[in-house]
Structures are given as structure tokens and as C-alpha cells.
């Protein structure tokens, strides 16, 4: 089943448009000094507003974080009533176990390796994430970004992995692809 997550929500109007457009998840970026950063108090109000609109209360709320303290993440989960946390940094699986919400763990796809090796290596990472009870999300690697690169990678990799595992896909998604 295909589900849609729209990230970078920063105001109630965009949250409503995303929900009306069929989003299943709304993403709020809590990584300081990123262009789509939102402070927890603003996100809390948007989430509260959305959850009060009939038909939108089934939306899942996701907080995006990268290399931040567990104390900070767990506090924001509580304040904002988040359903999921998407981890876009170098967080270990042990770290993920200590997050007080469902975890989506980003796996960064580098594009400069042989296809079969990439599929095998990424499949092993996805299996580790899945076995730990989390959701794996594939996104293109960019040495200058933690996530949200806006660029695709060879989706044949994702297709091969999706034959064996449920995954989330990110990077350069648009209505045409």
C-alpha cells in the first residue's frame, strides 16, 4: 500500500492543503538551522488544529531530527504529541530504541557504487532496521545535507528492496514520478 508523507509543514494552511491532497503523514522539521525548521510550540499548535478537523484526525504526525539529544527528541514528542520520529543523522539502532515514538530511520543511498552491491548492502541495513521494529526510509545521500535533498537515486534499488521489505522512499518525489 502506498502512503504519502509531506514534510516541511510550517503553518496550518499548508498542513490543511497537504491533508486535503491525500497525505497520510505530516512532517515537521525540528533540525535547527535548516530552511524548513519549525519550533515545537508552532508545531504543537498546527498539530492540535489539524487533529480537531473532522476527517484529518487519522493523519500521523512525524518529527524530523538529526543527531540531536534523546532528551530533546523525547521532550518534543511529548509536547507536540508526535506519532513518529524520523531520524536523519547517524543515530544507532540502540539510540532508536530509546525514542518514545515509532521510528523511521533514514538510510542514505550513495550513487557511486555497483548496483548489485548497493542492493545487497542496503537490504542488510533495511533488515536490521526492520528487525529492531522500525521503518526504513531510503533517501539519496548528499554529503552536504542530512535529508530532504530533493534528489532521486536509482529507484531500481528501491524496487528490488521493496520486493522483500516494506520501505519508505524519499528524495525528489513529485507528481510526475
Backbone as a ProteinNet text record, in pm:
[ID]
protein_1_A
[PRIMARY]
XXXXXXXXXXXXXXXXXXXXXXXXXXXXXXXXXXXXXXXXXXXXXXXXXXXXXXXXXXXXXXXXXXXXXXXXXXXXXXXXXXXXXXXXXXXXXXXXXXXXXXXXXXXXXXXXXXXXXXXXXXXXXXXXXXXXXXXXXXXXXXXXXXXXXXXXXXXXXXXXXXXXXXXXXXXXXXXXX
[TERTIARY]
85	0	89.7	60.2	135.9	75.9	163.1	121.3	211.2	159.7	230.1	262	387.7	430	477.4	419.6	462.8	534.5	656.3	740.9	761.7	810.4	839.6	718.4	619.9	498.8	537.3	493.2	529.7	412.5	294.2	178.4	51.2	-57	-181.2	-237.5	-227.9	-283.1	-215.7	-82.5	-11.9	-42.1	-61.6	-98.9	-234	-327.4	-461	-454.2	-377.5	-362.1	-300.4	-199.3	-136.3	-237.6	-314.8	-416.4	-522.5	-568.9	-669.5	-614.6	-483.8	-420.3	-393.2	-425.9	-412.5	-295.3	-228.3	-116.7	-165.7	-84.5	-111.1	-29.3	82.8	173.8	206.4	215.8	264.9	397.5	498	631.3	669.3	726.2	769.8	919.4	996.3	1141.7	1187.3	1244.6	1294.4	1447	1509	1654.5	1688.8	1749.1	1781.7	1870.9	1858.3	1940.1	1918.3	1800.6	1762.8	1652.6	1635.9	1543.6	1398	1361.9	1222.3	1200.1	1292.9	1282.3	1155.3	1092.3	978.5	1002.8	966.9	987.6	872.7	896.8	796.1	663.3	663.7	537.2	450.9	513.4	438.5	383.1	466.1	422.1	307.7	318.2	213.4	78.8	77.2	-48.5	-103.4	-16.2	-60.3	-118.9	-49.7	-95.5	-229.1	-239.7	-365.8	-480.1	-453.9	-554.7	-597.4	-500.7	-530.1	-609.4	-571.9	-639	-783.4	-819.3	-956.9	-1047.1	-988.3	-1067.6	-1121.7	-1253.9	-1312.3	-1250.2	-1216.3	-1155.7	-1004.7	-945.3	-799.4	-736.5	-818.8	-762.7	-688.1	-695.6	-620.8	-480.6	-450.6	-316.4	-212.1	-99.6	11.5	107.8	152.2	241.8	384.4	476.7	615.4	707.5	796.9	900.3	1031.2	1096.5	1225.6	1337.8	1437.2	1550.2	1678.1	1791.2	1920.4	2027.4	2082.7	2194.9	2163.4	2043.2	2001.3	1991.8	1989.3	1987.1	1852.9	1858.1	1735.4	1642.7	1700.1	1618.4	1538	1603.3	1535	1426.1	1459.6	1363.5	1242.7	1267	1155.7	1069.7	1128.8	1050.6	960.7	1014.2	934.9	823.4	851.3	746.8	630	661.3	558.5	482.4	554.8	493	402.8	449.3	377.4	283.1	287	203.5	233.3	361.6	405.2	379.2	344.9	325	453.8	535	659.4	772	893.3	1014.3	1092.9	1134.7	1220.7	1360.7	1453.7	1591.7	1677.3	1737.4	1809.2	1959.5	2007.7	2150.2	2219.1	2316.8	2393.6	2350.1	2222.8	2173.3	2183.2	2228.9	2240.6	2105.4	2096.9	1973.3	1950	2057.5	2042.8	1980.3	2023.3	1966.2	1816.8	1782.3	1642.8	1552.4	1603.6	1524.8	1481.2	1550.6	1523.7	1431.4	1386.2	1295.3	1153.5	1078.4	944	834.6	860.9	763	808.2	722.6	762.3	876.2	969.6	1088	1091.2	1117.8	1150.4	1298.7	1379.2	1524.3	1566.8	1624.8	1671.5	1796.4	1797	1915.1	1956.1	2076.7	2125.3	2185	2138.6	2181.3	2288.2	2408	2516.2	2503.3	2535.9	2511.6	2635.8	2750	2873.9	2928.2	2837.1	2877.1	2802.8	2852	2792.5	2653.2	2559.7	2418	2393.2	2440.7	2412.1	2471.1	2588.7	2649.1	2562	2512.9	2424.8	2298	2235.5	2112.1	2138.6	2246.1	2279	2308.8	2389.3	2428.1	2308.6	2229.4	2113.4	2007.4	1990.9	1896.7	1933.7	2062	2107.5	2074.8	2095.1	2061.4	1911.7	1833	1686.8	1643.3	1701.1	1664.5	1697.4	1811.6	1847.4	1747.3	1710.7	1613.7	1478.9	1433.8	1306	1307.9	1414.5	1423.9	1423.7	1465.8	1463.3	1325.5	1231.8	1094.6	1069.8	1157.5	1145.1	1114.1	1089.8	1063.1	1187.1	1229.1	1343.8	1293.8	1361.9	1330.4	1456.3	1445	1558.1	1556.3	1671.9	1686.7	1825.8	1840.3	1970.4	2070.1	2190	2299.2	2346.9	2369.5	2430.3	2524	2653.4	2748.1	2721.8	2642.9	2616	2476.4	2402.3	2266.1	2235.7	2154	2113.2	1992.2	1916.6	1795.9	1725.8	1620	1545.2	1626.8	1705	1793	1715.7	1596.4	1519.3	1569.8	1661	1717.8	1684.6	1661.9	1634.2	1765.2	1751.7	1860.9	1803.2	1879.5	1831.9	1722.3	1597.3	1485.6	1471.4	1549.5	1553	1606.9	1692.3	1741.9	1624.5	1544.5	1427.6	1329.4	1309.6	1217.1	1262.2	1390.8	1443.9	1428.8	1457.1	1447.1	1301	1212.9	1070	1008	1076.4	1028.4	1036.3	1123.4	1142.1	1101	1099.7	1074.6	980.6	901	825.9	921.8	923.7	1013.7	937.6	998.5	953.6	1058	1013.5	1100.8	1095.6	1211.4	1218.9	1315.9	1311.5	1410	1360.3	1326.5	1291	1153.8	1067.6	932.8	853.3	777	688.3	571.7	469.7	352.9	386.6	495.7	532.7	600.5	649.5	720.6	662.4
-117.8	0	124.4	217.3	341.2	444.6	506.3	615.7	734.5	853.1	976.2	1056.1	1097.9	1185.2	1316.6	1424.5	1556.9	1624.2	1666.3	1723.9	1873	1933.9	2076	2161.2	2103.8	2179.3	2287.8	2412.4	2523	2613.4	2585.3	2666.8	2584.4	2623	2544.9	2535.2	2641.7	2638.3	2530.5	2521.2	2417.9	2278.8	2266.2	2137.2	2092.8	2185.5	2153.7	2115.9	2191	2157.5	2018.3	1987.5	1855	1746.1	1768.9	1671.2	1654.1	1765.1	1758.7	1693.6	1698.3	1640.1	1490.7	1436.7	1293.2	1247.6	1338.3	1297.4	1205.4	1105.7	1016.3	1057.5	1122.9	1169.5	1316.3	1394.6	1532.2	1539.2	1595.4	1601.2	1741.6	1750.9	1878	1868	1960.5	1955.4	2028.7	1952.8	2008.1	2014.9	2017.2	2027.7	2176	2232.1	2375.3	2410.9	2532.6	2588.9	2520.6	2458.8	2409.4	2500	2503.1	2600.9	2574.9	2453.1	2423.6	2398.9	2445.2	2427.8	2494.6	2428	2484.6	2462.5	2560.6	2538.9	2454.9	2382.6	2290.1	2355.7	2477.2	2542.5	2568.2	2609.7	2630.5	2497.8	2394.4	2263.1	2210.8	2229.1	2183.6	2244	2372.9	2440.4	2390.3	2367.3	2315.9	2176.4	2092.4	1955.1	1955.2	2038.1	2048.3	2091.1	2189.1	2237.5	2126.6	2055.8	1950	1837.2	1798.7	1685.6	1718.2	1845.4	1885.2	1893	1882.3	1890.4	1752.1	1739.4	1609.1	1552.7	1425.1	1358.1	1364	1452.5	1465.3	1405.8	1359.2	1311.4	1178.8	1113.4	989.2	1014.9	1139.6	1171.3	1139.6	1087.6	1058	1176.9	1219.9	1334.8	1285.7	1339.7	1294.2	1411.8	1392.5	1490.6	1445.3	1532.7	1500.8	1558	1472.3	1508.9	1454.5	1511.6	1462.8	1490.8	1383.3	1393	1482.2	1474	1554.5	1465.6	1528.1	1450.6	1380.4	1264.8	1190.3	1270.6	1343.1	1425.2	1526.2	1594.5	1693.4	1628	1517.5	1449.9	1402.5	1336.2	1283.2	1394.6	1507.2	1621.6	1676.2	1688.6	1739.5	1640.8	1512.1	1411	1436.4	1456.8	1476.6	1607.7	1715.5	1847.6	1850.9	1792.6	1800.8	1683.8	1582.4	1463.6	1397.4	1369.5	1308.4	1158.4	1104.7	961.2	891	960.8	905.7	1006.8	951.5	1031.4	978.2	1067.9	1031.2	1076.7	982.1	1013	1016.7	1132.9	1157.5	1171.7	1144.4	1158.1	1023.4	1016.3	893.1	816.5	824	758.6	606.2	541.6	396.1	332.3	201.6	131.1	130.8	127.5	137.5	272.3	376.5	510.2	508.3	447.6	441.7	375.7	275.3	203.6	293.8	403.9	491.3	608.2	611.9	716.5	676.4	770.2	742.7	758.7	710.6	711.3	607.6	578.4	492.6	561.5	481.7	539	504.8	607.7	593.3	626.5	529.5	550.6	567.5	682.4	711.7	630.1	570.2	503	579.4	630.3	715.2	630.1	656	578.7	655.7	600.6	659.5	607.6	691.1	656.1	609.4	607.4	578	437.4	341	203.2	113.3	-6.7	-103.9	-142.6	-155.3	-176.4	-295.6	-413	-532.7	-521.4	-463.7	-443.3	-349.4	-241.4	-148.1	-217.9	-294.1	-363	-456.5	-532.1	-625.8	-551.8	-448.7	-372.9	-301.3	-236.9	-162.4	-259.6	-373.1	-473.4	-517.4	-534.9	-573.3	-464	-338.2	-226.2	-220.7	-237.8	-236.1	-348.6	-466.2	-579.3	-550.2	-490.6	-455.3	-356.4	-256.4	-156.4	-223.8	-306.1	-376.5	-468.8	-546.7	-640.4	-569.1	-444	-364.2	-302.1	-326.7	-278	-139.4	-94.7	39.3	31.7	147.4	158.7	216.8	154.6	204.8	298.5	411.3	507.1	528.1	505.6	523.9	665.4	731.6	868	880.5	964	983.1	1047.3	996.9	1053.2	1183.1	1281.5	1408	1446.1	1459.6	1489.4	1623.9	1708.9	1841.6	1855.3	1744.7	1752.4	1629.4	1649.1	1537.5	1464.9	1529.6	1470.8	1575.8	1534.8	1630.8	1688.9	1604.1	1653	1699.4	1641.6	1676.3	1609.1	1512.6	1442.4	1294.1	1234.8	1091.6	1013.6	884.5	791.5	685	586.9	481.2	402.4	427	365.5	216.5	165.3	19.7	-45	27.2	-22.5	-38	66.8	63.6	-45.5	-59.5	-160.4	-300.3	-327.4	-459.5	-483.9	-383.6	-399.5	-413.6	-340.1	-345.6	-481	-561.9	-698.6	-784	-745.5	-823.7	-750.9	-617.9	-539.3	-422.7	-387.6	-262.5	-148.7	-48.4	66	194.9	303.6	436.3	488.5	573.6	628.3	778.8	843.1	988.9	1036.2	1164	1223.8	1250.9	1374.6	1414.5	1368.1	1336.8	1293.9	1411.6	1385.6	1488.3	1416.9	1488.9	1423	1342.7	1374.1	1304.4	1170	1144.6	1017.2	937.8
0	0	0	-84.9	-93.3	0.5	79	166.3	138	164.6	132.2	258	268.9	378.4	318.8	365	321.2	437.5	410.1	515.4	495.1	600	594.4	624.4	691.9	727.1	827.7	797.7	885.9	921	865	900.8	880.9	948.2	939.8	798	718.9	583.4	498.8	504.5	428.2	481.1	611.3	669.3	616.2	608.6	557.3	409.3	329.8	187.3	172.8	252.4	246.2	280.2	384.6	425.3	316.3	260.3	154.3	28.4	10.4	-108	-92	24.8	44.3	128.2	194.6	279.9	391	421.9	533.9	656	629.5	733.4	708	813.9	804.8	879.8	815	873.9	915.6	1035	1093.6	1121	1066.9	1075.8	1202.3	1294.3	1420.1	1423.7	1307.8	1299.3	1289.1	1396.5	1393.5	1274.1	1230.7	1123.1	988.3	970.4	838.7	786.7	656.5	598	632	666.7	698.9	848.9	929.6	1075	1127.9	1223.9	1294.9	1443.6	1525.3	1668.4	1723.2	1831.2	1884.2	1919.8	1970.8	2006.5	1882.9	1773	1648.4	1597.3	1598.4	1550.6	1637	1766.2	1858.4	1820.4	1790.9	1755.3	1621.5	1524	1394.1	1411.3	1485.2	1507.1	1579.6	1680.1	1755.7	1662.6	1577.2	1482.5	1387.1	1328.7	1231.7	1295.9	1416.1	1482.5	1519.2	1519.2	1552.2	1428.7	1309.8	1186.6	1153	1140.9	1107	979	984.9	870.3	867.5	944	944.7	1070.1	1163.7	1289.6	1275.6	1159.6	1137.5	1083.2	1048.3	998.6	1104.9	1060.5	1150.4	1148.1	1265.4	1278.2	1301.3	1221.1	1221.3	1251.8	1346.6	1374.6	1313.7	1237.5	1176.1	1261.4	1289.4	1374.6	1312.6	1353.1	1305.9	1411.1	1465.2	1559	1678.9	1729.2	1844.3	1967.5	2083.3	2207.5	2224.8	2288.3	2317.5	2406.8	2500.1	2590.1	2509.9	2416.6	2333.1	2248.2	2183.3	2096.3	2176.1	2287.5	2366.7	2425.5	2456	2504.6	2393.3	2272.6	2159.9	2123.9	2132.4	2108.3	2202.9	2327.8	2430.1	2408.6	2387.2	2370	2247.3	2137.5	2010	1984.3	2069.2	2050.9	1916.4	1892.9	1767.4	1768.1	1651.7	1635.2	1594.9	1515.5	1462.2	1476.6	1477.4	1469.5	1350.9	1263.6	1151.2	1185	1190.7	1226.4	1101	1076.4	951.3	970.8	1090.4	1117.3	1125.3	1213.2	1230.3	1355.3	1388.5	1508.8	1496	1602	1603.3	1632.7	1611.1	1643.9	1795.1	1873	2019.5	2056.5	1991.6	2012.3	1977.6	1863.6	1817.5	1921.1	1990.2	2091	2206.3	2225.4	2338.5	2303	2179.4	2134.5	2174.6	2228.9	2280.4	2174.8	2054.6	1945.6	1843.5	1747.1	1635.6	1561.3	1509.3	1444.6	1295.9	1217.6	1075	1065.6	1025.9	1019.4	874.4	847.6	712.2	680.8	562.2	509.3	385.1	388.3	280.4	168.4	46.1	-69.7	-145.3	-146.5	-225.2	-367.9	-462.9	-603.2	-677.8	-611.4	-683.3	-656.8	-637	-616.5	-714.5	-731.5	-823	-774.1	-866.4	-837	-743.4	-780.2	-700.1	-560.2	-549.1	-417.7	-334.3	-396.1	-325	-276.7	-363.2	-324.9	-207.4	-212.5	-104.3	26.1	18.4	137.6	199.8	118	168.8	222.6	157.7	206.8	348.2	373.3	508.1	609.4	570.1	660.1	686.8	581.8	595.7	689	673	758.5	905.2	932	1070	1129.1	1050.7	1096.7	1122.9	1030.1	1043.2	1164.5	1181.2	1292.5	1427.4	1428.2	1551.3	1575.1	1482.3	1499.2	1442.9	1354.4	1297.6	1147.7	1090.1	946.4	878.9	770.5	694.3	584.4	571	465.5	381.6	252.4	161.5	106.2	113.3	62.5	3.4	-94.3	-159.4	-64.1	-65.5	13.4	-48.7	35.9	-4	109	81.6	189.6	258.1	194.1	249.7	310.4	320.5	373.2	457.4	559.7	644.9	588.3	505.4	447.4	366.1	301	222	108.3	42.2	-63.8	-186.2	-205.6	-324.5	-449.8	-434	-549.2	-540.5	-655.8	-661.9	-667.9	-651.3	-677.2	-769.6	-804.2	-893	-820.9	-857.8	-787.3	-817.1	-908.7	-927.1	-799.4	-727.4	-598.8	-502.2	-490.3	-401	-444.8	-574.7	-626.2	-585.8	-600.4	-563.3	-413.7	-333.1	-188.1	-146.7	-211.7	-179	-212.6	-292.3	-317.8	-192	-98.1	24.2	151	147.1	268.3	239.1	339.2	331.2	363.3	279.2	297.3	270.5	312.2	271.3	173.5	82.5	-19.8	-14.1	-21.6	-16.9	-125	-149.8	-238.1	-378.1	-405.2	-540	-584.7	-489.6	-526.2	-577.9	-683.4	-737.8	-806.5	-847.4	-909	-1033.4	-1099.9	-1221.7	-1200.4	-1078.6	-1056.9	-941.7
[MASK]
+++++++++++++++++++++++++++++++++++++++++++++++++++++++++++++++++++++++++++++++++++++++++++++++++++++++++++++++++++++++++++++++++++++++++++++++++++++++++++++++++++++++++++++++++

